[in-house]
Each structure stands twice: as C-alpha cells, then as structure tokens.
C-alpha cells in the first residue's frame, strides 16, 4: 500500500467477504485487523484488489529493514545517474559546463546518451510502474500511477524526438529525459524518508506494547497464582506487587499505591490510588 486510497480499497474489498463484521487497515504499520470471515477468503479478496496479505508473523520486521536498505540502494544509484543526466542535458546550456566533443557536435548522440541514462533510472525504480499499472488494471489508481504516468510521458515524448533526430527528420528539439529521471529520484527520496519515519513510529509502538503486562497474579483462597492476562475473568481478585503494572481494569479492594497512568493520560507523574 502506498497511500490512503490503497488502504481504503483493501478495507472495501475485505468488507465484501461473507461473515466479515469489522475490518481496520493501518497504512502506517501495514497491518489489518478483521473480525469474522474465513482467512483464505479474506486473503483472496485482498489479492483480487491488487495487493497482498498473509497472517502476521515474525518476518515482518526483517522485511521492513530489507525494504529500507533496498530504497537506499535505489536512491544512491538514481541520484548518481540523474546528476550525470542533468549535467549532459542542462549543464552546458545553463552553466557552460564542457561536454565531450562527440556529444557537443552530435545532438543525436547526446539524445541517445540521455535516453540510456533515463532508461537506467526507470529500470532501477520499476516498482513505481509495476504498482501503478497494477492499480490501473484493478481500477484503483494510486500515487504510483500518477508518478509512472508523469515519468513515462516525459520519456516517451523524448524518445520520439530522439528517433526523429537520428533519422534526420527533425532538428534539435526539447528533450525531457532529465524530467523523467528526476521525478522518480525525488519520489524515491520521499519514499525513503517515509520508510525511516515509519520504522521509528513502529519501534515506538512496539516499545509501548512491551509495557503491557503479559501475566496477572490471581488471589484465590489466600493462594497467589500467576496466570496469563487473557485468562483473567470479571470478578477475579488479583495482586499488584510493588513496582508492578496493573494488568487489567479493576477496583482497588485494599491497599494504596502511586500508579503510572502515562500510557492512558500522558501524565508522567504517578497518581495516588487507594
């Protein structure tokens, strides 16, 4: 998913599955929570909408780190090629930078070199075109569709002009290969910044989740027994030891303490309870 339209599309597809009563898609974390319905049917609905889904597992964090690393590689290569392309296409005209003689004397050769450089950037960032085309095929265009259309239009028009230059049917004309490459490069910068910010936010959410107690100490007939939080039922009596966290909502029967309610209220100062 690349934008809010994607997450809305996934939610709409899953709501159409028989038995589904509630669905929530989180674009930031890439998670989906569903109540009701068969798992295989839900996954099939997401796939039919042009996306992918799988039961939540431990491989997700590793996948996110791998995607960030891939983005860095794509961005570095894109920047290097785009700078060379900008130098060839605009450097000699705007700032008087020197060009190799075979490029300076031959507009067709100069156009061909620009075509190759722009094509290389487009291959490196082909995921934009794949995602954009998939969105169009499933009648759900997204941000990648707009990016690929903008870059593709610049490249196709410039390729047409290049062919005319080589065939001798046209004189020097405007080329937009640098636009096709820079669109993809700048959007990749945004994608990388988004990925880094998403990683930091996800880590913060995970740290907050780790603060949630996993067990509770039940008190029954004077005997304390440690049990999973999920097994605590209404009416049970549990003990909170000094320094411990309150596992579930409840009413204080005896004792007093200063409890940390920052996860609920944001207030860092413990609140006295009795």
Legacy VTK file of the C-alpha trace (Angstrom):
# vtk DataFile Version 3.0
C-alpha trace
ASCII
DATASET POLYDATA
POINTS 274 float
0.000 0.000 0.000
1.304 3.451 -0.902
-1.435 5.887 0.104
-4.787 6.267 1.877
-6.612 5.259 -1.300
-4.858 1.876 -1.124
-5.893 1.166 2.461
-9.469 2.242 1.691
-9.502 -0.097 -1.300
-8.338 -3.023 0.843
-10.963 -2.297 3.517
-13.717 -2.164 0.895
-12.595 -5.473 -0.628
-12.488 -7.271 2.731
-15.868 -5.900 3.834
-17.359 -7.719 0.853
-16.246 -11.092 2.224
-19.072 -13.146 3.718
-19.038 -13.187 7.506
-16.762 -10.158 7.993
-18.253 -7.824 10.605
-15.369 -5.423 11.168
-12.149 -4.543 9.337
-9.477 -1.947 10.024
-6.395 -1.337 7.873
-3.418 0.607 9.235
-1.456 2.201 6.386
1.447 3.163 8.655
2.175 -0.296 10.040
0.768 -2.309 7.132
-1.485 -4.302 9.459
-5.115 -5.327 9.037
-7.436 -6.470 11.805
-10.524 -8.441 10.773
-13.418 -9.852 12.759
-15.309 -12.731 11.171
-14.892 -14.376 7.807
-12.605 -17.155 6.612
-8.888 -16.395 6.457
-8.404 -17.832 2.957
-11.333 -15.836 1.583
-10.016 -12.636 3.168
-6.553 -13.141 1.660
-8.134 -13.924 -1.715
-10.150 -10.682 -1.559
-7.050 -8.609 -0.826
-5.172 -10.312 -3.656
-8.047 -9.690 -6.060
-7.886 -5.996 -5.129
-4.298 -5.879 -6.343
-2.439 -6.179 -3.040
-1.094 -8.959 -0.852
-1.865 -10.320 2.604
-0.554 -13.022 4.920
-1.034 -13.991 8.555
1.003 -11.741 10.791
4.384 -13.297 11.616
7.854 -12.562 12.940
9.381 -11.973 9.498
7.738 -8.574 9.075
10.391 -6.536 10.916
13.181 -8.130 8.897
11.241 -7.417 5.708
10.831 -3.729 6.639
14.577 -3.378 7.263
15.301 -5.087 3.941
12.949 -2.718 2.100
14.639 0.323 3.669
18.054 -0.976 2.618
16.762 -1.537 -0.922
15.396 2.010 -1.014
18.801 3.402 -0.020
20.475 1.465 -2.837
17.855 2.615 -5.351
18.210 6.221 -4.229
22.024 6.297 -4.428
22.044 4.819 -7.934
19.220 7.127 -9.049
20.977 10.241 -7.747
24.279 9.376 -9.441
22.651 8.667 -12.808
20.315 11.676 -12.554
23.189 14.065 -11.803
25.098 12.811 -14.849
21.928 13.177 -16.910
21.336 16.723 -15.641
24.956 17.629 -16.449
24.624 16.399 -20.029
21.159 17.806 -20.686
21.354 21.187 -18.948
24.898 21.822 -17.666
26.355 23.153 -20.903
23.335 25.372 -21.603
22.747 26.866 -18.143
26.235 26.997 -16.680
28.530 26.485 -19.644
29.938 23.167 -18.438
32.090 21.423 -21.071
30.805 18.349 -22.901
32.754 15.619 -24.724
33.260 16.576 -28.373
31.182 13.679 -29.743
28.186 14.844 -27.666
28.668 18.542 -28.360
28.851 18.073 -32.128
26.062 15.487 -32.418
22.600 16.247 -30.988
21.508 12.690 -31.841
24.365 11.149 -29.816
23.630 13.477 -26.911
19.964 12.454 -27.010
20.885 8.750 -27.125
23.114 9.037 -24.059
20.314 10.805 -22.195
17.877 8.075 -23.247
20.142 5.359 -21.873
20.663 7.168 -18.553
16.927 7.880 -18.111
16.048 4.285 -19.008
18.514 3.049 -16.367
16.847 5.200 -13.692
13.440 3.918 -14.752
14.605 0.292 -14.545
16.039 0.894 -11.067
12.703 2.381 -9.955
10.495 -0.010 -11.910
8.392 -0.685 -8.803
6.582 2.602 -9.429
5.492 1.403 -12.860
4.567 -2.085 -11.651
2.470 -0.740 -8.784
0.909 1.966 -10.966
-0.019 -0.496 -13.714
-1.464 -2.936 -11.173
-3.624 -0.138 -9.788
-4.974 0.701 -13.235
-5.664 -2.964 -14.028
-7.729 -3.289 -10.838
-9.473 0.080 -11.434
-7.874 1.571 -8.323
-5.193 4.064 -9.431
-2.846 5.209 -6.675
0.036 7.624 -6.180
2.394 5.347 -8.103
0.038 5.548 -11.078
0.480 9.328 -11.214
4.255 9.079 -10.789
4.600 6.481 -13.539
2.352 8.483 -15.905
4.371 11.661 -15.385
7.736 9.992 -15.827
6.534 7.738 -18.647
5.047 10.627 -20.639
8.329 12.566 -20.459
10.307 9.510 -21.532
8.003 8.508 -24.421
7.890 12.030 -25.885
11.670 12.434 -25.599
12.203 9.037 -27.211
10.021 10.149 -30.131
12.117 13.298 -30.562
15.319 11.224 -30.361
14.131 8.885 -33.129
13.385 11.890 -35.341
16.830 13.328 -34.621
18.559 10.067 -35.559
16.538 9.692 -38.752
17.293 13.270 -39.745
13.632 14.240 -39.965
13.903 16.942 -37.307
16.375 19.444 -35.984
17.378 19.887 -32.332
14.323 19.948 -30.093
13.494 19.942 -26.407
14.165 16.694 -24.567
12.727 15.807 -21.176
14.729 12.744 -20.212
16.019 14.573 -17.117
12.418 15.198 -16.027
11.566 11.508 -16.336
14.567 10.595 -14.163
14.238 13.383 -11.582
10.555 12.641 -10.954
11.459 9.098 -9.941
14.536 10.171 -7.964
12.701 12.806 -5.916
9.768 10.497 -5.193
12.270 7.846 -4.062
13.707 10.406 -1.621
10.212 10.827 -0.198
9.716 7.070 -0.022
12.958 6.657 1.926
12.067 9.415 4.395
8.642 7.834 4.816
10.201 4.415 5.416
12.586 5.777 8.071
9.786 7.663 9.835
7.550 4.599 9.677
10.292 2.474 11.202
10.742 4.876 14.107
6.992 5.047 14.729
6.655 1.276 14.571
9.520 0.858 17.063
7.800 3.312 19.421
4.527 1.383 19.161
6.335 -1.885 19.842
8.049 -0.363 22.898
4.677 0.793 24.185
3.187 -2.654 23.593
6.001 -4.255 25.565
4.917 -2.241 28.608
1.642 -4.173 28.687
1.754 -6.913 31.365
1.567 -10.444 29.983
0.592 -12.103 33.272
-1.506 -11.402 36.355
-1.206 -12.758 39.906
-4.613 -14.086 40.947
-5.528 -14.370 44.634
-7.885 -17.258 45.430
-8.419 -18.777 48.865
-5.298 -16.996 50.095
-3.124 -18.556 47.373
-1.404 -16.429 44.712
-1.219 -17.928 41.224
0.414 -16.326 38.179
-1.717 -16.725 35.045
-1.818 -15.189 31.523
-3.693 -11.898 31.370
-6.124 -13.320 28.809
-7.454 -15.786 31.390
-8.473 -13.127 33.948
-12.272 -13.034 34.220
-14.673 -10.462 35.720
-14.888 -10.995 39.474
-11.343 -12.337 39.873
-9.117 -10.792 42.536
-5.518 -10.097 41.541
-2.481 -8.748 43.337
-0.240 -5.934 42.079
3.171 -6.139 43.733
5.379 -3.081 44.369
6.832 -1.855 41.084
4.438 -3.974 39.061
1.908 -2.855 36.479
-1.862 -3.165 36.645
-2.698 -5.971 34.170
-6.422 -5.231 33.660
-9.041 -2.706 34.728
-10.358 -3.206 38.226
-11.430 -1.766 41.557
-8.972 -1.487 44.456
-10.179 -3.679 47.308
-7.361 -2.926 49.732
-4.044 -1.098 49.889
-2.796 2.063 48.250
-0.136 2.954 45.687
1.095 5.579 43.220
0.260 4.205 39.780
1.765 5.174 36.429
-1.075 6.194 34.109
1.125 7.770 31.425
0.102 5.193 28.816
-3.516 6.307 29.217
-3.310 10.020 30.042
0.203 11.080 29.003
0.830 12.386 32.531
4.305 11.315 33.629
3.723 11.842 37.369
2.329 8.731 39.149
-1.209 9.144 40.518
-2.112 8.115 44.078
-4.780 5.425 44.274
-6.406 3.795 47.329
LINES 1 275
274 0 1 2 3 4 5 6 7 8 9 10 11 12 13 14 15 16 17 18 19 20 21 22 23 24 25 26 27 28 29 30 31 32 33 34 35 36 37 38 39 40 41 42 43 44 45 46 47 48 49 50 51 52 53 54 55 56 57 58 59 60 61 62 63 64 65 66 67 68 69 70 71 72 73 74 75 76 77 78 79 80 81 82 83 84 85 86 87 88 89 90 91 92 93 94 95 96 97 98 99 100 101 102 103 104 105 106 107 108 109 110 111 112 113 114 115 116 117 118 119 120 121 122 123 124 125 126 127 128 129 130 131 132 133 134 135 136 137 138 139 140 141 142 143 144 145 146 147 148 149 150 151 152 153 154 155 156 157 158 159 160 161 162 163 164 165 166 167 168 169 170 171 172 173 174 175 176 177 178 179 180 181 182 183 184 185 186 187 188 189 190 191 192 193 194 195 196 197 198 199 200 201 202 203 204 205 206 207 208 209 210 211 212 213 214 215 216 217 218 219 220 221 222 223 224 225 226 227 228 229 230 231 232 233 234 235 236 237 238 239 240 241 242 243 244 245 246 247 248 249 250 251 252 253 254 255 256 257 258 259 260 261 262 263 264 265 266 267 268 269 270 271 272 273
